């Protein structure tokens, strides 16, 4: 799941500390954005289910 930053298979040039950190930062931001998207979907599903359950209680 996680790339191995600085490994030879990711490039033929040696990676300096700054480029390693920049690459890692871009990856971490991508992970955060992906998790935020997934969390928004979960929150929407929870809200929908709560609304549906609330509607069922009022009709019963």
Phi and psi restraints in degrees (range 20) as a CNS / XPLOR table:
assign (resid 1 and name C) (resid 2 and name N)
       (resid 2 and name CA) (resid 2 and name C) 1.0 -95.0 20.0 2
assign (resid 2 and name N) (resid 2 and name CA)
       (resid 2 and name C) (resid 3 and name N) 1.0 135.0 20.0 2
assign (resid 2 and name C) (resid 3 and name N)
       (resid 3 and name CA) (resid 3 and name C) 1.0 -71.3 20.0 2
assign (resid 3 and name N) (resid 3 and name CA)
       (resid 3 and name C) (resid 4 and name N) 1.0 150.6 20.0 2
assign (resid 3 and name C) (resid 4 and name N)
       (resid 4 and name CA) (resid 4 and name C) 1.0 -91.8 20.0 2
assign (resid 4 and name N) (resid 4 and name CA)
       (resid 4 and name C) (resid 5 and name N) 1.0 94.2 20.0 2
assign (resid 4 and name C) (resid 5 and name N)
       (resid 5 and name CA) (resid 5 and name C) 1.0 -62.6 20.0 2
assign (resid 5 and name N) (resid 5 and name CA)
       (resid 5 and name C) (resid 6 and name N) 1.0 133.9 20.0 2
assign (resid 5 and name C) (resid 6 and name N)
       (resid 6 and name CA) (resid 6 and name C) 1.0 82.0 20.0 2
assign (resid 6 and name N) (resid 6 and name CA)
       (resid 6 and name C) (resid 7 and name N) 1.0 4.5 20.0 2
assign (resid 6 and name C) (resid 7 and name N)
       (resid 7 and name CA) (resid 7 and name C) 1.0 -76.7 20.0 2
assign (resid 7 and name N) (resid 7 and name CA)
       (resid 7 and name C) (resid 8 and name N) 1.0 147.7 20.0 2
assign (resid 7 and name C) (resid 8 and name N)
       (resid 8 and name CA) (resid 8 and name C) 1.0 -58.4 20.0 2
assign (resid 8 and name N) (resid 8 and name CA)
       (resid 8 and name C) (resid 9 and name N) 1.0 -29.1 20.0 2
assign (resid 8 and name C) (resid 9 and name N)
       (resid 9 and name CA) (resid 9 and name C) 1.0 -71.2 20.0 2
assign (resid 9 and name N) (resid 9 and name CA)
       (resid 9 and name C) (resid 10 and name N) 1.0 -13.6 20.0 2
assign (resid 9 and name C) (resid 10 and name N)
       (resid 10 and name CA) (resid 10 and name C) 1.0 -88.3 20.0 2
assign (resid 10 and name N) (resid 10 and name CA)
       (resid 10 and name C) (resid 11 and name N) 1.0 -5.4 20.0 2
assign (resid 10 and name C) (resid 11 and name N)
       (resid 11 and name CA) (resid 11 and name C) 1.0 170.0 20.0 2
assign (resid 11 and name N) (resid 11 and name CA)
       (resid 11 and name C) (resid 12 and name N) 1.0 161.7 20.0 2
assign (resid 11 and name C) (resid 12 and name N)
       (resid 12 and name CA) (resid 12 and name C) 1.0 -93.3 20.0 2
assign (resid 12 and name N) (resid 12 and name CA)
       (resid 12 and name C) (resid 13 and name N) 1.0 -18.6 20.0 2
assign (resid 12 and name C) (resid 13 and name N)
       (resid 13 and name CA) (resid 13 and name C) 1.0 -88.2 20.0 2
assign (resid 13 and name N) (resid 13 and name CA)
       (resid 13 and name C) (resid 14 and name N) 1.0 143.4 20.0 2
assign (resid 13 and name C) (resid 14 and name N)
       (resid 14 and name CA) (resid 14 and name C) 1.0 -65.8 20.0 2
assign (resid 14 and name N) (resid 14 and name CA)
       (resid 14 and name C) (resid 15 and name N) 1.0 145.3 20.0 2
assign (resid 14 and name C) (resid 15 and name N)
       (resid 15 and name CA) (resid 15 and name C) 1.0 -102.3 20.0 2
assign (resid 15 and name N) (resid 15 and name CA)
       (resid 15 and name C) (resid 16 and name N) 1.0 127.8 20.0 2
assign (resid 15 and name C) (resid 16 and name N)
       (resid 16 and name CA) (resid 16 and name C) 1.0 -82.2 20.0 2
assign (resid 16 and name N) (resid 16 and name CA)
       (resid 16 and name C) (resid 17 and name N) 1.0 171.2 20.0 2
assign (resid 16 and name C) (resid 17 and name N)
       (resid 17 and name CA) (resid 17 and name C) 1.0 -60.4 20.0 2
assign (resid 17 and name N) (resid 17 and name CA)
       (resid 17 and name C) (resid 18 and name N) 1.0 -42.6 20.0 2
assign (resid 17 and name C) (resid 18 and name N)
       (resid 18 and name CA) (resid 18 and name C) 1.0 -65.6 20.0 2
assign (resid 18 and name N) (resid 18 and name CA)
       (resid 18 and name C) (resid 19 and name N) 1.0 -46.6 20.0 2
assign (resid 18 and name C) (resid 19 and name N)
       (resid 19 and name CA) (resid 19 and name C) 1.0 -67.1 20.0 2
assign (resid 19 and name N) (resid 19 and name CA)
       (resid 19 and name C) (resid 20 and name N) 1.0 -32.8 20.0 2
assign (resid 19 and name C) (resid 20 and name N)
       (resid 20 and name CA) (resid 20 and name C) 1.0 -62.3 20.0 2
assign (resid 20 and name N) (resid 20 and name CA)
       (resid 20 and name C) (resid 21 and name N) 1.0 -46.8 20.0 2
assign (resid 20 and name C) (resid 21 and name N)
       (resid 21 and name CA) (resid 21 and name C) 1.0 -67.0 20.0 2
assign (resid 21 and name N) (resid 21 and name CA)
       (resid 21 and name C) (resid 22 and name N) 1.0 -38.1 20.0 2
assign (resid 21 and name C) (resid 22 and name N)
       (resid 22 and name CA) (resid 22 and name C) 1.0 -64.5 20.0 2
assign (resid 22 and name N) (resid 22 and name CA)
       (resid 22 and name C) (resid 23 and name N) 1.0 -41.9 20.0 2
assign (resid 22 and name C) (resid 23 and name N)
       (resid 23 and name CA) (resid 23 and name C) 1.0 -65.3 20.0 2
assign (resid 23 and name N) (resid 23 and name CA)
       (resid 23 and name C) (resid 24 and name N) 1.0 -42.5 20.0 2
assign (resid 23 and name C) (resid 24 and name N)
       (resid 24 and name CA) (resid 24 and name C) 1.0 -64.5 20.0 2
assign (resid 24 and name N) (resid 24 and name CA)
       (resid 24 and name C) (resid 25 and name N) 1.0 -40.5 20.0 2
assign (resid 24 and name C) (resid 25 and name N)
       (resid 25 and name CA) (resid 25 and name C) 1.0 -62.5 20.0 2
assign (resid 25 and name N) (resid 25 and name CA)
       (resid 25 and name C) (resid 26 and name N) 1.0 -44.2 20.0 2
assign (resid 25 and name C) (resid 26 and name N)
       (resid 26 and name CA) (resid 26 and name C) 1.0 -60.5 20.0 2
assign (resid 26 and name N) (resid 26 and name CA)
       (resid 26 and name C) (resid 27 and name N) 1.0 -41.6 20.0 2
assign (resid 26 and name C) (resid 27 and name N)
       (resid 27 and name CA) (resid 27 and name C) 1.0 -64.7 20.0 2
assign (resid 27 and name N) (resid 27 and name CA)
       (resid 27 and name C) (resid 28 and name N) 1.0 -44.9 20.0 2
assign (resid 27 and name C) (resid 28 and name N)
       (resid 28 and name CA) (resid 28 and name C) 1.0 -64.2 20.0 2
assign (resid 28 and name N) (resid 28 and name CA)
       (resid 28 and name C) (resid 29 and name N) 1.0 -36.8 20.0 2
assign (resid 28 and name C) (resid 29 and name N)
       (resid 29 and name CA) (resid 29 and name C) 1.0 -66.2 20.0 2
assign (resid 29 and name N) (resid 29 and name CA)
       (resid 29 and name C) (resid 30 and name N) 1.0 -37.3 20.0 2
assign (resid 29 and name C) (resid 30 and name N)
       (resid 30 and name CA) (resid 30 and name C) 1.0 -64.5 20.0 2
assign (resid 30 and name N) (resid 30 and name CA)
       (resid 30 and name C) (resid 31 and name N) 1.0 -42.5 20.0 2
assign (resid 30 and name C) (resid 31 and name N)
       (resid 31 and name CA) (resid 31 and name C) 1.0 -61.0 20.0 2
assign (resid 31 and name N) (resid 31 and name CA)
       (resid 31 and name C) (resid 32 and name N) 1.0 -45.9 20.0 2
assign (resid 31 and name C) (resid 32 and name N)
       (resid 32 and name CA) (resid 32 and name C) 1.0 -60.5 20.0 2
assign (resid 32 and name N) (resid 32 and name CA)
       (resid 32 and name C) (resid 33 and name N) 1.0 -46.4 20.0 2
assign (resid 32 and name C) (resid 33 and name N)
       (resid 33 and name CA) (resid 33 and name C) 1.0 -62.3 20.0 2
assign (resid 33 and name N) (resid 33 and name CA)
       (resid 33 and name C) (resid 34 and name N) 1.0 -39.9 20.0 2
assign (resid 33 and name C) (resid 34 and name N)
       (resid 34 and name CA) (resid 34 and name C) 1.0 -64.7 20.0 2
assign (resid 34 and name N) (resid 34 and name CA)
       (resid 34 and name C) (resid 35 and name N) 1.0 -42.7 20.0 2
assign (resid 34 and name C) (resid 35 and name N)
       (resid 35 and name CA) (resid 35 and name C) 1.0 -66.6 20.0 2
assign (resid 35 and name N) (resid 35 and name CA)
       (resid 35 and name C) (resid 36 and name N) 1.0 -37.9 20.0 2
assign (resid 35 and name C) (resid 36 and name N)
       (resid 36 and name CA) (resid 36 and name C) 1.0 -62.8 20.0 2
assign (resid 36 and name N) (resid 36 and name CA)
       (resid 36 and name C) (resid 37 and name N) 1.0 -39.4 20.0 2
assign (resid 36 and name C) (resid 37 and name N)
       (resid 37 and name CA) (resid 37 and name C) 1.0 -64.4 20.0 2
assign (resid 37 and name N) (resid 37 and name CA)
       (resid 37 and name C) (resid 38 and name N) 1.0 -45.4 20.0 2
assign (resid 37 and name C) (resid 38 and name N)
       (resid 38 and name CA) (resid 38 and name C) 1.0 -64.0 20.0 2
assign (resid 38 and name N) (resid 38 and name CA)
       (resid 38 and name C) (resid 39 and name N) 1.0 -41.2 20.0 2
assign (resid 38 and name C) (resid 39 and name N)
       (resid 39 and name CA) (resid 39 and name C) 1.0 -64.3 20.0 2
assign (resid 39 and name N) (resid 39 and name CA)
       (resid 39 and name C) (resid 40 and name N) 1.0 -38.6 20.0 2
assign (resid 39 and name C) (resid 40 and name N)
       (resid 40 and name CA) (resid 40 and name C) 1.0 -61.9 20.0 2
assign (resid 40 and name N) (resid 40 and name CA)
       (resid 40 and name C) (resid 41 and name N) 1.0 -39.9 20.0 2
assign (resid 40 and name C) (resid 41 and name N)
       (resid 41 and name CA) (resid 41 and name C) 1.0 -65.3 20.0 2
assign (resid 41 and name N) (resid 41 and name CA)
       (resid 41 and name C) (resid 42 and name N) 1.0 -41.6 20.0 2
assign (resid 41 and name C) (resid 42 and name N)
       (resid 42 and name CA) (resid 42 and name C) 1.0 -64.7 20.0 2
assign (resid 42 and name N) (resid 42 and name CA)
       (resid 42 and name C) (resid 43 and name N) 1.0 -44.4 20.0 2
assign (resid 42 and name C) (resid 43 and name N)
       (resid 43 and name CA) (resid 43 and name C) 1.0 -61.5 20.0 2
assign (resid 43 and name N) (resid 43 and name CA)
       (resid 43 and name C) (resid 44 and name N) 1.0 -40.0 20.0 2
assign (resid 43 and name C) (resid 44 and name N)
       (resid 44 and name CA) (resid 44 and name C) 1.0 -65.2 20.0 2
assign (resid 44 and name N) (resid 44 and name CA)
       (resid 44 and name C) (resid 45 and name N) 1.0 -40.2 20.0 2
assign (resid 44 and name C) (resid 45 and name N)
       (resid 45 and name CA) (resid 45 and name C) 1.0 -64.8 20.0 2
assign (resid 45 and name N) (resid 45 and name CA)
       (resid 45 and name C) (resid 46 and name N) 1.0 -43.4 20.0 2
assign (resid 45 and name C) (resid 46 and name N)
       (resid 46 and name CA) (resid 46 and name C) 1.0 -61.5 20.0 2
assign (resid 46 and name N) (resid 46 and name CA)
       (resid 46 and name C) (resid 47 and name N) 1.0 -45.3 20.0 2
assign (resid 46 and name C) (resid 47 and name N)
       (resid 47 and name CA) (resid 47 and name C) 1.0 -62.0 20.0 2
assign (resid 47 and name N) (resid 47 and name CA)
       (resid 47 and name C) (resid 48 and name N) 1.0 -41.4 20.0 2
assign (resid 47 and name C) (resid 48 and name N)
       (resid 48 and name CA) (resid 48 and name C) 1.0 -63.7 20.0 2
assign (resid 48 and name N) (resid 48 and name CA)
       (resid 48 and name C) (resid 49 and name N) 1.0 -45.6 20.0 2
assign (resid 48 and name C) (resid 49 and name N)
       (resid 49 and name CA) (resid 49 and name C) 1.0 -64.2 20.0 2
assign (resid 49 and name N) (resid 49 and name CA)
       (resid 49 and name C) (resid 50 and name N) 1.0 -41.5 20.0 2
assign (resid 49 and name C) (resid 50 and name N)
       (resid 50 and name CA) (resid 50 and name C) 1.0 -62.7 20.0 2
assign (resid 50 and name N) (resid 50 and name CA)
       (resid 50 and name C) (resid 51 and name N) 1.0 -40.4 20.0 2
assign (resid 50 and name C) (resid 51 and name N)
       (resid 51 and name CA) (resid 51 and name C) 1.0 -64.9 20.0 2
assign (resid 51 and name N) (resid 51 and name CA)
       (resid 51 and name C) (resid 52 and name N) 1.0 -43.4 20.0 2
assign (resid 51 and name C) (resid 52 and name N)
       (resid 52 and name CA) (resid 52 and name C) 1.0 -64.2 20.0 2
assign (resid 52 and name N) (resid 52 and name CA)
       (resid 52 and name C) (resid 53 and name N) 1.0 -41.4 20.0 2
assign (resid 52 and name C) (resid 53 and name N)
       (resid 53 and name CA) (resid 53 and name C) 1.0 -66.2 20.0 2
assign (resid 53 and name N) (resid 53 and name CA)
       (resid 53 and name C) (resid 54 and name N) 1.0 -36.7 20.0 2
assign (resid 53 and name C) (resid 54 and name N)
       (resid 54 and name CA) (resid 54 and name C) 1.0 -65.1 20.0 2
assign (resid 54 and name N) (resid 54 and name CA)
       (resid 54 and name C) (resid 55 and name N) 1.0 -38.6 20.0 2
assign (resid 54 and name C) (resid 55 and name N)
       (resid 55 and name CA) (resid 55 and name C) 1.0 -66.8 20.0 2
assign (resid 55 and name N) (resid 55 and name CA)
       (resid 55 and name C) (resid 56 and name N) 1.0 -37.7 20.0 2
assign (resid 55 and name C) (resid 56 and name N)
       (resid 56 and name CA) (resid 56 and name C) 1.0 -67.2 20.0 2
assign (resid 56 and name N) (resid 56 and name CA)
       (resid 56 and name C) (resid 57 and name N) 1.0 -37.3 20.0 2
assign (resid 56 and name C) (resid 57 and name N)
       (resid 57 and name CA) (resid 57 and name C) 1.0 -67.5 20.0 2
assign (resid 57 and name N) (resid 57 and name CA)
       (resid 57 and name C) (resid 58 and name N) 1.0 -34.4 20.0 2
assign (resid 57 and name C) (resid 58 and name N)
       (resid 58 and name CA) (resid 58 and name C) 1.0 -77.1 20.0 2
assign (resid 58 and name N) (resid 58 and name CA)
       (resid 58 and name C) (resid 59 and name N) 1.0 -26.4 20.0 2
assign (resid 58 and name C) (resid 59 and name N)
       (resid 59 and name CA) (resid 59 and name C) 1.0 -87.5 20.0 2
assign (resid 59 and name N) (resid 59 and name CA)
       (resid 59 and name C) (resid 60 and name N) 1.0 -18.4 20.0 2
